[in-house]
Amino acid sequence: MRRILSTYICRDQPLTASLLGAIHHAGIDGVEIFCGTAHFDYRSTDAIRELKELLEENRLELHGLHAPTERNSTAGRDSGVPISIADTERIRRIDAVDEVKRALDVAEIIPFRFFAQHLATGRQEADPRKFEAAFSSLEHLVIFAKQRGVTVAVQNTANELGSPAALKQFIKETHLNDLRICFDIGHAHIDDGVLDGFELLRDRIVTTHIHDNHGEKDEHLLPYAGTIDWDAALAAFSNMPEPLPLVLELKEQSPGVPSLDQIRAALDKLERHLDEKGVSSARA
């Protein structure tokens, strides 16, 4: 099993050499980097080149990026202006698309495969106008990404606009044939359930976000720390024609918790269960 960690867990601190070194020493093979300017300044060519060197030094693969969700954020708190590619206000939507393109341009210097993109954030209702706005944005972004060797993977979210059922209908109606899915198991657990959500989207799933919760709020806990049925989930993953990358996307519960040792132990447990079921996760 390839061990991939999202830097979402440390998004409130700069992505430094010591942090990436610690991730490497925890036995992590690759990272998905969260695009927040206080964490990783994806707009800066110097910052991108520095990251490239640090990844190479620590033998870490850049599996993908998580699209920016807000602009001008300050370290330590959510303080920026939300970025939504489904904004019904045309000027704000175009501005959001431009910001996402800046993040996709990282691939010009550091190649990566997947770009995890929210259709919307927060408590968004399934408004037809927002779906139309999202279509206009993604029609452009999918092509822009493909030219850079990147696959846009829209992430299911725990709201009406980004639910598995809504995404299934959105793809059917828009005919965005190159659009793929990042299956977020924690969000699906809060919504109509992991297995139902997975089955609705399985034909488009190319990568995942792995975390746990108790079915009520988006806690981003370690696997097995909530109420997800991991046996059933891993069995569903095993039926995919190609092995899925399992990207651990956690939230810091308190300073230093979970630790990298706890993350490593959780990955060990996942790997044991995958081996028991004869399930593999993707290799680069």
Secondary structure by P-SEA (a helix, b strand, c coil): cbbbbbccccccccccaaaaaaaaaaccccccccccccccccccaaaaaaaaaaaaaacccccccccccccccccccccccccccccccaaaaaaaaaaaaaaacccccccccbbbbbcccccccccaaaaaaaaaaaaaaaaaaaaacbbbbbbbcccccccaaaaaaaaaaaccccbbbbccaaaaaacccaaaaaaaccccccbbbbbcccccccccccccccccaaaaaaaaaaaccbbbbbbbbbcccccccccaaaaaaaaaaaaaaaaaaccccccc
